[in-house]
């Protein structure tokens, strides 16, 4: 299922260009346009799910595939050994700004504390 008004659905369909780093039939990983670390890749299911809870409830196997692709991205970018962060913002208070579930793979430098006080 695709949402015609969704930025990430358009990227998944190829209507908006992205720098792809890994792709399966159901998952796409592409470089963030505004990276916060040397490696900053977004991993999305190609089908539209608004957030992590919706994806997990609807298709746990796809959620697992997204995580497997994220781990492969970290290995491909050479950050698996030094460490990396995987996170998904969910909802307004969680900092989600695109309401198509997406996971950030970030690393390549010390990332510091997860949350600020």
Backbone as a ProteinNet text record, in pm:
[ID]
protein_1_A
[PRIMARY]
XXXXXXXXXXXXXXXXXXXXXXXXXXXXXXXXXXXXXXXXXXXXXXXXXXXXXXXXXXXXXXXXXXXXXXXXXXXXXXXXXXXXXXXXXXXXXXXXXXXXXXXXXXXXXXXXXXXXX
[TERTIARY]
84.5	0	89.4	57.2	133.5	41.6	96.5	23.3	73.9	-12.6	26.2	81.1	49.7	96.3	221.7	274.1	385.5	520.7	608.8	742.8	818.7	818.6	896.1	833.4	701.5	639.1	686.7	696.1	742.9	888.6	970.6	1110	1115.6	1034	1031.6	989.7	898.6	852.4	950.9	1047.6	1143	1097.6	984.4	934.3	1019.2	1082	1176.3	1309.9	1416.8	1547	1604.5	1684.1	1755.1	1886.7	1976.2	2102.3	2084	2045	2018.5	2148.8	2145.6	2262.5	2231.5	2104.6	2064.4	1915.1	1873.2	1732.4	1696.3	1580.2	1521.6	1385.3	1312.3	1179.9	1088	1108.1	1015.6	1076.9	1208.3	1277.5	1374.7	1387.7	1481.2	1564.8	1695	1786.5	1852.2	1849.7	1907.1	1969.7	2066.6	2139	2047.1	2058.6	1983.2	2036.3	1946.8	1988.8	2062.3	2035.4	2096.5	2161.3	2272.6	2332.3	2381.2	2360.9	2406.5	2531.3	2579.1	2698.8	2757.1	2883.3	2942.4	2857.3	2802.9	2702.4	2568.7	2475.6	2338.5	2247.7	2192.3	2110.5	1971.3	1870	1732.4	1692.1	1628.1	1580.8	1429.4	1359.1	1212.9	1152.7	1034.3	958.5	900.9	892.4	837.3	687.1	617.2	476.1	464.1	353.8	333.7	278.8	354.2	310.6	349.8	260.2	285.3	397.4	408.6	506.7	545.9	635.5	688.6	577.9	488.1	381.3	290.9	259.3	173.4	242.7	370.1	445.7	452.8	488.1	503	371.7	260.7	130.9	85.9	113.1	63.4	149.5	282.7	370.6	503	502.7	625.9	742.3	714.4	821.9	888.2	810.1	866.7	947.8	899.5	975.6	1112.3	1115.8	1242.6	1332.2	1273.5	1352.5	1413.4	1338.2	1391.1	1513.4	1504.6	1617.7	1737.1	1712.4	1821.3	1890.4	1813.8	1873.3	1955.4	1905.5	1980.2	2115.4	2117.9	2244.2	2338.4	2284.3	2366.8	2425.8	2347	2395.6	2514.6	2503.4	2613.4	2737.9	2721.7	2835.9	2895.3	2810.7	2858.3	2933.6	2890.2	2954.8	3076.1	3106.1	3225.2	3213.9	3092.1	3075.5	3029.5	3018.3	2969.4	3060	3188.6	3283.9	3299.8	3294.9	3316.9	3190.7	3076.3	2948.5	2863.9	2734.7	2639.1	2508.2	2424.6	2296	2185.1	2080.7	1960.5	1844.1	1770.1	1657	1545.7	1426.5	1307.7	1231.5	1203	1121.4	974.9	893.7	753.1	665.7	580.8	487.4	551	464.9	509.4	608.8	580.4	671	799.4	796.5	916.4	1002.9	957.8	1037.2	1014.3	908.4	882.3	833.6	898.4	856.3	805.3	838.9	779.9	703.9	575.4	490.4	479	595.8	618.4	731.5	706.7	807	943.8	1045.2	1181.6	1278.6	1381.6	1486.5	1612.1	1679	1805.9	1918.8	2012.7	2137.7	2243.5	2302	2396.9	2524.7	2638	2766.3	2880.9	2998.7	3119	3194.5	3140.2	3205.8	3136.9	3196.9	3127.4	3000	2888.3	2759.4	2713.2	2778.2	2740.3	2616.6	2562.8	2445.6	2323	2233.9	2114.4	2016.6	1992.8	1897	1964.4	1920.2	1971.5	1878.5	1931.9	1852.9	1742.8
-117.2	0	123.9	218.7	342	459.8	561.8	686.2	788.7	831.7	921.7	1055.5	1094.3	1222.1	1209.6	1088.8	1063.1	1077	1157.1	1178.1	1046.2	962.4	838.4	736.7	737.8	650.7	691.7	821.6	871.4	832.7	836.6	793.4	644.1	565.5	420	384.2	461	436.8	486.3	570.3	626.7	758.2	810.8	938.4	1055.8	1039.1	1137.2	1065.3	1123.7	1055	1047.3	943.6	925.4	855	859.7	786.7	653.6	552.7	419.8	352.7	285.4	208.7	59.2	23.8	-116.4	-121.8	-227.6	-241.6	-388.8	-422.7	-554.5	-531.2	-636.8	-623.2	-536.7	-540.7	-473	-361.1	-341.7	-244.9	-162.6	-34.7	55.4	126.7	136.3	213.5	319.8	443.4	553.7	656.3	731.6	830.8	947.7	991.1	1106.9	1231.4	1319.4	1443.1	1538	1528.6	1617.4	1532.6	1465.8	1369.1	1434.4	1360.7	1403.9	1328.1	1237.7	1157.3	1116.3	1072.3	1028.8	922.9	828.9	737.7	779.9	814	844.6	798.6	680.7	616	593.7	615.9	587.6	453.6	371	239.8	239	213.3	219.7	94.8	55.1	-41.7	34.1	-30.6	36.9	61.3	-27.2	-4.2	100	171.2	280	228.7	255.2	236.4	364.9	421.2	552.6	551.2	441.9	441.4	298.5	285	154.3	62.5	113	29.4	-24.1	59.4	16.5	-91.7	-73.3	-174.2	-305.1	-299.4	-421.3	-497.9	-427.6	-493.8	-555	-484.8	-528.7	-636.2	-627.1	-717.8	-738	-822	-844.8	-895.5	-974.5	-1024.1	-909.2	-813.9	-697	-613.3	-599.4	-526.6	-592	-724.1	-795.6	-774.7	-770.6	-747	-607.3	-509.1	-373	-372.6	-442.3	-449.1	-520.6	-626.2	-698.4	-610	-533	-440.1	-333.9	-283.9	-184.1	-240	-363.5	-425.5	-442.1	-475.4	-491.6	-357.4	-250.5	-115.8	-81.1	-108.9	-80.7	-158.6	-284.2	-365.5	-309.9	-277.1	-224.7	-93.1	-10.2	119.6	110.7	-9.8	-28.9	21.3	33.7	84.7	-23.6	-144.9	-253.8	-277.2	-270.1	-299	-182.9	-60.3	55.4	97.6	59	90.5	184.1	167	247.7	253.4	345.1	364.8	341.1	271.4	250.2	307.3	400.3	457.8	497.3	499	544.3	639.8	756.3	852.6	818.8	817	782.7	888.4	950.4	1050	1186.5	1283.4	1422	1439.5	1382.9	1398.2	1318.7	1218.1	1140.1	1202.3	1312.1	1382.6	1336.2	1258.3	1211.1	1326.9	1347.9	1456.3	1406.5	1284.6	1221	1100	1096.7	992.6	870.4	820.3	690.3	631.5	517.8	463.8	457	502.5	497.7	485.5	408.5	386.5	457	523.7	589.7	495.9	474.4	405.2	514.3	537.5	646.3	594.5	642.3	603.5	664.9	615.3	666.5	767	799.5	888.2	864.3	906.6	895.9	979.5	920.1	988.1	1058.3	1035.6	1102.5	1044.9	1112	1058.8	1055	962.9	944.8	1060.2	1104.6	1211.5	1325.1	1446.7	1558.7	1581.1	1641.1	1662.7	1764
0	0	0	-85.5	-101.1	-71.3	-6.6	18.3	-83.1	-172.9	-282.7	-233.9	-111.1	-57.3	28.7	42.7	133.5	62.6	119.4	65	49.4	153	146.4	52.9	37.8	-63.3	-202.6	-226.2	-356	-379.3	-275	-286.8	-316.1	-245.5	-266	-408.1	-465.1	-602.1	-707	-667.6	-762.1	-822.6	-775.4	-826.9	-777.7	-663.2	-609.1	-597.4	-652	-648.6	-507.5	-486	-359.8	-390.7	-294.3	-306.9	-235.9	-314	-259.2	-218.7	-104.2	-61.8	-53.4	-41.2	-37	-65.2	-134.1	-166.9	-177.4	-123.4	-142.7	-208	-226.9	-285.8	-199.6	-66.4	24.6	108.1	99.2	185.6	101.9	137.8	71	176.5	151.2	236.4	149.9	197.7	120.5	214	162.2	242.3	279.6	405.3	452.5	381.2	338.5	272	365.5	495.9	594.5	703.6	669.4	763.8	891.9	1000.6	1133.3	1177.1	1091.4	1118.5	983.6	981.3	854.3	782.6	858	802.5	860.9	773.6	815.2	702	720.8	619.2	676.7	595.1	633.5	573	652.9	607.8	624	512.6	513.6	450.2	497.3	419.4	299.4	184.8	67.5	82.5	152.1	180.9	290.8	290.1	385.8	518.9	623.2	761.7	832.6	909.9	969.9	1072.6	1150.8	1259	1294.7	1389.9	1429.4	1479	1561.8	1617.1	1507	1410.6	1299.8	1216.7	1186.7	1111.1	1188.5	1314.8	1396	1406.3	1420.7	1432.5	1299.8	1190	1060	995	1012	938.6	1013.1	1116.7	1193.3	1107.3	1005.1	919.1	844.1	797.8	730	828.5	951.2	1053.2	1072.4	1076.3	1088.1	967.7	849.3	728.2	729.7	777.9	789.1	881.3	994.8	1087.9	1024.8	949	883	779.4	705.4	607.9	680.6	792.6	869.8	914.1	961	1002.8	884.8	769.2	648.2	605.4	618.1	586.3	676	805.2	898.4	858.6	821.8	779	649.9	554.7	425.5	442	536.2	557	650.1	699.4	780.7	923.2	974.7	1111.5	1208.6	1160.9	1245	1365.3	1346.3	1454.3	1552.9	1504	1591.3	1664.4	1613.5	1677.2	1593.9	1611.3	1536.3	1613	1573.8	1639.9	1538.5	1584.6	1505.2	1584.4	1523.6	1595.5	1499.1	1554.4	1481.4	1572	1522.7	1595	1566.9	1671.6	1655.1	1720.3	1642.6	1691.5	1712.6	1734.9	1749.9	1863.6	1980.9	2095	2075.8	1992.7	1962.7	1855.1	1796.7	1696.3	1553.6	1529.8	1393.7	1308.5	1193.9	1105.7	971	933.1	814.8	866.8	842	901	810.3	772.9	708.2	791.2	854.6	946.1	877.2	948.7	896.5	1013.1	988.1	1086.8	1039.8	1131.9	1103.5	1142.5	1052.8	1082.3	1086.6	1203.8	1221.1	1285.3	1238.1	1294.9	1219	1247.9	1182.5	1266.6	1384.5	1480.6	1614.7	1725.1	1854.3	1848.7	1886.4	1871.6	1998.4	2110	2233.8	2295.6	2396.1	2466.6	2376.4	2406.2	2325.1	2341	2463	2487.8	2563.7	2536.1	2615.1	2733.1	2835.3	2958.3	2937.3
[MASK]
+++++++++++++++++++++++++++++++++++++++++++++++++++++++++++++++++++++++++++++++++++++++++++++++++++++++++++++++++++++

